[in-house]
């Protein structure tokens, strides 16, 4: 089934997706709709960071809904090319910038390379498992990297999509304030502590 932009200036337009051979599980349309219903008051004009961007569906949705700038971080070159194609397709090259990066490493480079000193919204949807089905549990370490990078604007939210069996636990500098469940997936919302 084709992925589409749900709302905003590109509502209903199809998102170019990655090959099914690539181990990427995009966020479902239902989850994306629900997520952006929650984020609606914060998106317009925001600086949005999409970590583990995969197909770029979350960041593209943010651009359609009026985000000022979106930075996409993804380590798979094939996914990066797909994000670039979508930015061209929607004519958003001036507002969206993809970076090839392993976001399990320190993130202090993001403001320097992106030209954006502070982000209002950060979304991360890390993979849950490896190809051989070994759980990864990347949420807590990457939340720590985000907190350590010092690029969150006042009032910023960090949103983590993760498996319901993965408990991110406490993260110094961040405080969980909301959690939504969608089948075996949780979306946890954090703000600066």
C-alpha atoms as an extended CHARMM CRD file, in Angstrom:
* protein
*
       193  EXT
         1         1  UNK       CA              0.0000000000        0.0000000000        0.0000000000  PROA      1               0.0000000000
         2         2  UNK       CA              1.3420000000        3.4150000000       -0.9500000000  PROA      2               0.0000000000
         3         3  UNK       CA              2.2320000000        5.9220000000        1.7570000000  PROA      3               0.0000000000
         4         4  UNK       CA              0.6850000000        9.3440000000        1.4280000000  PROA      4               0.0000000000
         5         5  UNK       CA              0.9760000000       12.7200000000        3.1250000000  PROA      5               0.0000000000
         6         6  UNK       CA             -1.9900000000       12.9070000000        5.5150000000  PROA      6               0.0000000000
         7         7  UNK       CA             -2.5930000000       16.6620000000        5.8570000000  PROA      7               0.0000000000
         8         8  UNK       CA             -1.2620000000       20.0800000000        4.9730000000  PROA      8               0.0000000000
         9         9  UNK       CA             -0.1260000000       21.5600000000        1.6800000000  PROA      9               0.0000000000
        10        10  UNK       CA              0.7220000000       18.1570000000        0.1390000000  PROA      10              0.0000000000
        11        11  UNK       CA             -2.2940000000       16.2890000000        1.5400000000  PROA      11              0.0000000000
        12        12  UNK       CA             -3.0370000000       13.0670000000       -0.3370000000  PROA      12              0.0000000000
        13        13  UNK       CA              0.1620000000       13.0980000000       -2.3880000000  PROA      13              0.0000000000
        14        14  UNK       CA              2.0850000000        9.8380000000       -2.5450000000  PROA      14              0.0000000000
        15        15  UNK       CA              5.4560000000        9.5140000000       -0.8170000000  PROA      15              0.0000000000
        16        16  UNK       CA              8.1470000000        7.7090000000       -2.8000000000  PROA      16              0.0000000000
        17        17  UNK       CA              9.0980000000        4.7060000000       -0.6720000000  PROA      17              0.0000000000
        18        18  UNK       CA             12.1840000000        2.5430000000       -0.3350000000  PROA      18              0.0000000000
        19        19  UNK       CA             12.5700000000       -0.9440000000       -1.7560000000  PROA      19              0.0000000000
        20        20  UNK       CA             10.9140000000       -3.6860000000        0.2800000000  PROA      20              0.0000000000
        21        21  UNK       CA             14.3630000000       -5.3480000000        0.3560000000  PROA      21              0.0000000000
        22        22  UNK       CA             15.5680000000       -2.6240000000        2.7440000000  PROA      22              0.0000000000
        23        23  UNK       CA             14.8400000000       -3.3850000000        6.3880000000  PROA      23              0.0000000000
        24        24  UNK       CA             12.7540000000       -0.2740000000        7.0820000000  PROA      24              0.0000000000
        25        25  UNK       CA              9.3600000000       -0.3050000000        8.7560000000  PROA      25              0.0000000000
        26        26  UNK       CA              7.7560000000        3.1100000000        8.1980000000  PROA      26              0.0000000000
        27        27  UNK       CA              5.4180000000        4.5170000000       10.8370000000  PROA      27              0.0000000000
        28        28  UNK       CA              1.8340000000        3.5960000000        9.9700000000  PROA      28              0.0000000000
        29        29  UNK       CA             -0.5220000000        6.2280000000        8.6120000000  PROA      29              0.0000000000
        30        30  UNK       CA             -2.7370000000        5.8340000000       11.6730000000  PROA      30              0.0000000000
        31        31  UNK       CA              0.1590000000        6.4440000000       14.0590000000  PROA      31              0.0000000000
        32        32  UNK       CA              1.4010000000        9.3830000000       11.9870000000  PROA      32              0.0000000000
        33        33  UNK       CA             -2.0940000000       10.9350000000       12.0020000000  PROA      33              0.0000000000
        34        34  UNK       CA             -2.3930000000       10.4840000000       15.7580000000  PROA      34              0.0000000000
        35        35  UNK       CA              1.1270000000       11.8190000000       16.3680000000  PROA      35              0.0000000000
        36        36  UNK       CA              0.4820000000       14.9680000000       14.3600000000  PROA      36              0.0000000000
        37        37  UNK       CA             -2.8920000000       15.4980000000       16.0290000000  PROA      37              0.0000000000
        38        38  UNK       CA             -0.8850000000       15.7900000000       19.2660000000  PROA      38              0.0000000000
        39        39  UNK       CA              1.9040000000       17.8870000000       17.6920000000  PROA      39              0.0000000000
        40        40  UNK       CA             -0.4200000000       20.2100000000       15.7240000000  PROA      40              0.0000000000
        41        41  UNK       CA              0.0430000000       23.3400000000       17.8960000000  PROA      41              0.0000000000
        42        42  UNK       CA              3.8540000000       23.0090000000       17.8350000000  PROA      42              0.0000000000
        43        43  UNK       CA              4.5830000000       22.1770000000       14.1710000000  PROA      43              0.0000000000
        44        44  UNK       CA              4.0020000000       25.4460000000       12.2800000000  PROA      44              0.0000000000
        45        45  UNK       CA              7.2900000000       27.2830000000       11.8430000000  PROA      45              0.0000000000
        46        46  UNK       CA              9.1820000000       24.7170000000       13.9380000000  PROA      46              0.0000000000
        47        47  UNK       CA             12.6900000000       23.3670000000       13.4850000000  PROA      47              0.0000000000
        48        48  UNK       CA             12.0950000000       19.6070000000       13.3140000000  PROA      48              0.0000000000
        49        49  UNK       CA             14.7230000000       16.8550000000       13.5970000000  PROA      49              0.0000000000
        50        50  UNK       CA             13.8250000000       13.3990000000       12.2190000000  PROA      50              0.0000000000
        51        51  UNK       CA             16.2800000000       10.7600000000       13.5260000000  PROA      51              0.0000000000
        52        52  UNK       CA             16.3760000000        7.2480000000       12.0180000000  PROA      52              0.0000000000
        53        53  UNK       CA             14.3830000000        8.9280000000        9.2420000000  PROA      53              0.0000000000
        54        54  UNK       CA             14.0010000000        5.8140000000        7.0510000000  PROA      54              0.0000000000
        55        55  UNK       CA             11.5460000000        6.8320000000        4.3210000000  PROA      55              0.0000000000
        56        56  UNK       CA             11.3430000000       10.3560000000        5.7510000000  PROA      56              0.0000000000
        57        57  UNK       CA              7.5480000000       10.0760000000        6.1670000000  PROA      57              0.0000000000
        58        58  UNK       CA              7.4740000000       11.8540000000        9.5540000000  PROA      58              0.0000000000
        59        59  UNK       CA              9.6600000000       14.7710000000        8.4810000000  PROA      59              0.0000000000
        60        60  UNK       CA              7.7930000000       15.0920000000        5.1690000000  PROA      60              0.0000000000
        61        61  UNK       CA              4.4940000000       15.2040000000        7.0680000000  PROA      61              0.0000000000
        62        62  UNK       CA              5.9570000000       17.9560000000        9.2720000000  PROA      62              0.0000000000
        63        63  UNK       CA              6.9450000000       19.9740000000        6.1800000000  PROA      63              0.0000000000
        64        64  UNK       CA              3.4680000000       19.5590000000        4.6850000000  PROA      64              0.0000000000
        65        65  UNK       CA              1.9810000000       20.8240000000        7.9510000000  PROA      65              0.0000000000
        66        66  UNK       CA              4.1120000000       23.9590000000        8.0060000000  PROA      66              0.0000000000
        67        67  UNK       CA              7.3860000000       23.1260000000        9.7770000000  PROA      67              0.0000000000
        68        68  UNK       CA              9.9360000000       25.8350000000        9.0180000000  PROA      68              0.0000000000
        69        69  UNK       CA             12.8790000000       23.4670000000        8.5220000000  PROA      69              0.0000000000
        70        70  UNK       CA             13.3260000000       19.7030000000        8.8290000000  PROA      70              0.0000000000
        71        71  UNK       CA             16.6370000000       17.8950000000        9.2160000000  PROA      71              0.0000000000
        72        72  UNK       CA             16.5650000000       14.1850000000        8.3300000000  PROA      72              0.0000000000
        73        73  UNK       CA             19.2570000000       11.8590000000        9.7480000000  PROA      73              0.0000000000
        74        74  UNK       CA             19.5550000000        8.3450000000        8.3440000000  PROA      74              0.0000000000
        75        75  UNK       CA             22.5460000000        6.0520000000        7.8650000000  PROA      75              0.0000000000
        76        76  UNK       CA             21.2530000000        3.9610000000        4.9390000000  PROA      76              0.0000000000
        77        77  UNK       CA             22.3320000000        5.5470000000        1.6380000000  PROA      77              0.0000000000
        78        78  UNK       CA             19.3270000000        4.1110000000       -0.2140000000  PROA      78              0.0000000000
        79        79  UNK       CA             16.9410000000        5.7150000000        2.2800000000  PROA      79              0.0000000000
        80        80  UNK       CA             18.8270000000        9.0020000000        1.9550000000  PROA      80              0.0000000000
        81        81  UNK       CA             18.3520000000        8.9680000000       -1.8190000000  PROA      81              0.0000000000
        82        82  UNK       CA             14.6300000000        8.3350000000       -1.3380000000  PROA      82              0.0000000000
        83        83  UNK       CA             14.3240000000       11.2770000000        1.0740000000  PROA      83              0.0000000000
        84        84  UNK       CA             16.1680000000       13.4960000000       -1.4360000000  PROA      84              0.0000000000
        85        85  UNK       CA             13.7880000000       12.3800000000       -4.2210000000  PROA      85              0.0000000000
        86        86  UNK       CA             10.7750000000       13.2230000000       -2.0540000000  PROA      86              0.0000000000
        87        87  UNK       CA             12.1540000000       16.6630000000       -1.1950000000  PROA      87              0.0000000000
        88        88  UNK       CA             12.5570000000       17.3570000000       -4.9300000000  PROA      88              0.0000000000
        89        89  UNK       CA              9.1100000000       15.8960000000       -5.7310000000  PROA      89              0.0000000000
        90        90  UNK       CA              7.4090000000       18.2120000000       -3.2150000000  PROA      90              0.0000000000
        91        91  UNK       CA              9.7660000000       21.1500000000       -3.9780000000  PROA      91              0.0000000000
        92        92  UNK       CA             10.9280000000       21.3160000000       -0.3450000000  PROA      92              0.0000000000
        93        93  UNK       CA             14.7060000000       21.2540000000       -0.9370000000  PROA      93              0.0000000000
        94        94  UNK       CA             15.0020000000       24.7020000000        0.6770000000  PROA      94              0.0000000000
        95        95  UNK       CA             13.2180000000       23.5500000000        3.8790000000  PROA      95              0.0000000000
        96        96  UNK       CA             14.4100000000       19.9480000000        4.2170000000  PROA      96              0.0000000000
        97        97  UNK       CA             17.9940000000       18.7510000000        4.5480000000  PROA      97              0.0000000000
        98        98  UNK       CA             19.0280000000       15.0830000000        4.7420000000  PROA      98              0.0000000000
        99        99  UNK       CA             22.2570000000       13.9640000000        6.4200000000  PROA      99              0.0000000000
       100       100  UNK       CA             23.7940000000       10.5150000000        6.2790000000  PROA      100             0.0000000000
       101       101  UNK       CA             24.6150000000        9.7370000000        9.9000000000  PROA      101             0.0000000000
       102       102  UNK       CA             24.6440000000        7.0440000000       12.5560000000  PROA      102             0.0000000000
       103       103  UNK       CA             22.5820000000        8.7090000000       15.2770000000  PROA      103             0.0000000000
       104       104  UNK       CA             23.6900000000        6.2070000000       17.9090000000  PROA      104             0.0000000000
       105       105  UNK       CA             26.9210000000        8.2590000000       17.9250000000  PROA      105             0.0000000000
       106       106  UNK       CA             27.2200000000       11.7150000000       19.5840000000  PROA      106             0.0000000000
       107       107  UNK       CA             24.9130000000       14.2910000000       17.9780000000  PROA      107             0.0000000000
       108       108  UNK       CA             26.8070000000       17.5110000000       18.7340000000  PROA      108             0.0000000000
       109       109  UNK       CA             27.5250000000       17.8860000000       14.9790000000  PROA      109             0.0000000000
       110       110  UNK       CA             23.8340000000       18.4320000000       14.1070000000  PROA      110             0.0000000000
       111       111  UNK       CA             23.6050000000       22.2160000000       14.7670000000  PROA      111             0.0000000000
       112       112  UNK       CA             26.9340000000       22.8720000000       13.0300000000  PROA      112             0.0000000000
       113       113  UNK       CA             26.1890000000       20.8780000000        9.8690000000  PROA      113             0.0000000000
       114       114  UNK       CA             22.4920000000       21.7550000000        9.6230000000  PROA      114             0.0000000000
       115       115  UNK       CA             22.8260000000       25.4610000000       10.4000000000  PROA      115             0.0000000000
       116       116  UNK       CA             20.0400000000       25.1200000000       12.9880000000  PROA      116             0.0000000000
       117       117  UNK       CA             21.1700000000       25.8100000000       16.5510000000  PROA      117             0.0000000000
       118       118  UNK       CA             17.9760000000       24.6840000000       18.3090000000  PROA      118             0.0000000000
       119       119  UNK       CA             15.1970000000       22.2370000000       17.5100000000  PROA      119             0.0000000000
       120       120  UNK       CA             11.5940000000       22.5520000000       18.6810000000  PROA      120             0.0000000000
       121       121  UNK       CA             10.6130000000       18.9680000000       17.8700000000  PROA      121             0.0000000000
       122       122  UNK       CA             12.7780000000       15.8490000000       17.6510000000  PROA      122             0.0000000000
       123       123  UNK       CA             11.2800000000       12.5550000000       16.4450000000  PROA      123             0.0000000000
       124       124  UNK       CA             13.1050000000        9.2500000000       16.5970000000  PROA      124             0.0000000000
       125       125  UNK       CA             11.8580000000        5.9330000000       15.2760000000  PROA      125             0.0000000000
       126       126  UNK       CA             14.7880000000        3.5280000000       15.7090000000  PROA      126             0.0000000000
       127       127  UNK       CA             14.6050000000       -0.0640000000       14.4970000000  PROA      127             0.0000000000
       128       128  UNK       CA             13.3610000000       -2.4990000000       17.1390000000  PROA      128             0.0000000000
       129       129  UNK       CA             15.3970000000       -5.5320000000       16.0340000000  PROA      129             0.0000000000
       130       130  UNK       CA             18.2760000000       -6.6650000000       13.8270000000  PROA      130             0.0000000000
       131       131  UNK       CA             17.7210000000       -8.8540000000       10.7560000000  PROA      131             0.0000000000
       132       132  UNK       CA             18.2880000000      -11.9530000000       12.9240000000  PROA      132             0.0000000000
       133       133  UNK       CA             15.5550000000      -10.7240000000       15.3360000000  PROA      133             0.0000000000
       134       134  UNK       CA             17.8740000000       -9.6090000000       18.1540000000  PROA      134             0.0000000000
       135       135  UNK       CA             16.2900000000       -6.7330000000       20.1430000000  PROA      135             0.0000000000
       136       136  UNK       CA             18.2300000000       -3.4700000000       19.7660000000  PROA      136             0.0000000000
       137       137  UNK       CA             16.8820000000       -1.2460000000       22.6020000000  PROA      137             0.0000000000
       138       138  UNK       CA             18.2540000000        1.9720000000       21.0810000000  PROA      138             0.0000000000
       139       139  UNK       CA             15.7420000000        4.3910000000       22.6130000000  PROA      139             0.0000000000
       140       140  UNK       CA             17.4890000000        5.1840000000       25.9170000000  PROA      140             0.0000000000
       141       141  UNK       CA             21.0080000000        5.5960000000       24.4770000000  PROA      141             0.0000000000
       142       142  UNK       CA             19.7710000000        7.9180000000       21.7130000000  PROA      142             0.0000000000
       143       143  UNK       CA             17.6210000000        9.9300000000       24.1490000000  PROA      143             0.0000000000
       144       144  UNK       CA             20.8070000000       10.4000000000       26.1830000000  PROA      144             0.0000000000
       145       145  UNK       CA             22.6600000000       11.5720000000       23.0380000000  PROA      145             0.0000000000
       146       146  UNK       CA             19.8700000000       14.0980000000       22.3710000000  PROA      146             0.0000000000
       147       147  UNK       CA             19.9940000000       15.4460000000       25.9370000000  PROA      147             0.0000000000
       148       148  UNK       CA             23.8070000000       15.6930000000       25.8140000000  PROA      148             0.0000000000
       149       149  UNK       CA             23.8420000000       17.5120000000       22.4540000000  PROA      149             0.0000000000
       150       150  UNK       CA             22.2690000000       20.6700000000       23.9520000000  PROA      150             0.0000000000
       151       151  UNK       CA             20.3100000000       21.6010000000       20.8090000000  PROA      151             0.0000000000
       152       152  UNK       CA             16.7960000000       21.5850000000       22.2810000000  PROA      152             0.0000000000
       153       153  UNK       CA             14.9410000000       24.9180000000       22.2120000000  PROA      153             0.0000000000
       154       154  UNK       CA             13.0230000000       26.0920000000       25.2790000000  PROA      154             0.0000000000
       155       155  UNK       CA              9.7830000000       24.1030000000       25.3950000000  PROA      155             0.0000000000
       156       156  UNK       CA             11.0720000000       21.4990000000       22.9090000000  PROA      156             0.0000000000
       157       157  UNK       CA              9.5440000000       18.0360000000       22.7500000000  PROA      157             0.0000000000
       158       158  UNK       CA             11.3920000000       14.8060000000       21.9930000000  PROA      158             0.0000000000
       159       159  UNK       CA              9.2040000000       12.0030000000       20.6730000000  PROA      159             0.0000000000
       160       160  UNK       CA             10.3950000000        8.3860000000       20.6930000000  PROA      160             0.0000000000
       161       161  UNK       CA              8.6570000000        5.5470000000       18.8690000000  PROA      161             0.0000000000
       162       162  UNK       CA              9.6290000000        2.1930000000       20.3960000000  PROA      162             0.0000000000
       163       163  UNK       CA              8.4480000000       -1.3600000000       21.0500000000  PROA      163             0.0000000000
       164       164  UNK       CA              6.1500000000       -1.7100000000       24.0610000000  PROA      164             0.0000000000
       165       165  UNK       CA              8.5670000000       -4.1900000000       25.6800000000  PROA      165             0.0000000000
       166       166  UNK       CA             11.3870000000       -1.6370000000       25.5320000000  PROA      166             0.0000000000
       167       167  UNK       CA             11.3710000000        0.5520000000       28.6260000000  PROA      167             0.0000000000
       168       168  UNK       CA             13.5770000000        3.6100000000       27.9720000000  PROA      168             0.0000000000
       169       169  UNK       CA             13.8790000000        4.3630000000       31.7010000000  PROA      169             0.0000000000
       170       170  UNK       CA             15.1830000000        7.6150000000       33.1380000000  PROA      170             0.0000000000
       171       171  UNK       CA             17.1910000000        9.9420000000       30.9310000000  PROA      171             0.0000000000
       172       172  UNK       CA             19.2030000000       12.7000000000       32.6380000000  PROA      172             0.0000000000
       173       173  UNK       CA             17.9750000000       16.0630000000       31.3460000000  PROA      173             0.0000000000
       174       174  UNK       CA             14.6860000000       14.7380000000       29.9330000000  PROA      174             0.0000000000
       175       175  UNK       CA             11.3500000000       14.0090000000       31.5760000000  PROA      175             0.0000000000
       176       176  UNK       CA              8.6280000000       11.8130000000       30.0650000000  PROA      176             0.0000000000
       177       177  UNK       CA              5.2380000000       13.5450000000       30.1730000000  PROA      177             0.0000000000
       178       178  UNK       CA              3.0160000000       11.4780000000       27.8780000000  PROA      178             0.0000000000
       179       179  UNK       CA              2.8160000000        8.0440000000       26.2710000000  PROA      179             0.0000000000
       180       180  UNK       CA              0.4920000000        6.6500000000       23.5940000000  PROA      180             0.0000000000
       181       181  UNK       CA              0.0640000000        2.9590000000       22.6750000000  PROA      181             0.0000000000
       182       182  UNK       CA             -0.6080000000        1.5910000000       19.1850000000  PROA      182             0.0000000000
       183       183  UNK       CA             -0.6190000000       -2.2220000000       19.1710000000  PROA      183             0.0000000000
       184       184  UNK       CA              2.9270000000       -3.3200000000       20.0730000000  PROA      184             0.0000000000
       185       185  UNK       CA              4.2980000000        0.2190000000       19.6120000000  PROA      185             0.0000000000
       186       186  UNK       CA              4.6000000000        3.0270000000       22.1410000000  PROA      186             0.0000000000
       187       187  UNK       CA              5.1830000000        6.6810000000       21.3840000000  PROA      187             0.0000000000
       188       188  UNK       CA              6.7680000000        8.4120000000       24.3770000000  PROA      188             0.0000000000
       189       189  UNK       CA              6.9130000000       12.2060000000       24.7200000000  PROA      189             0.0000000000
       190       190  UNK       CA              9.7150000000       13.9760000000       26.5980000000  PROA      190             0.0000000000
       191       191  UNK       CA             10.5440000000       17.5560000000       27.5200000000  PROA      191             0.0000000000
       192       192  UNK       CA             13.5920000000       19.0580000000       29.1820000000  PROA      192             0.0000000000
       193       193  UNK       CA             13.7300000000       18.3650000000       32.9130000000  PROA      193             0.0000000000
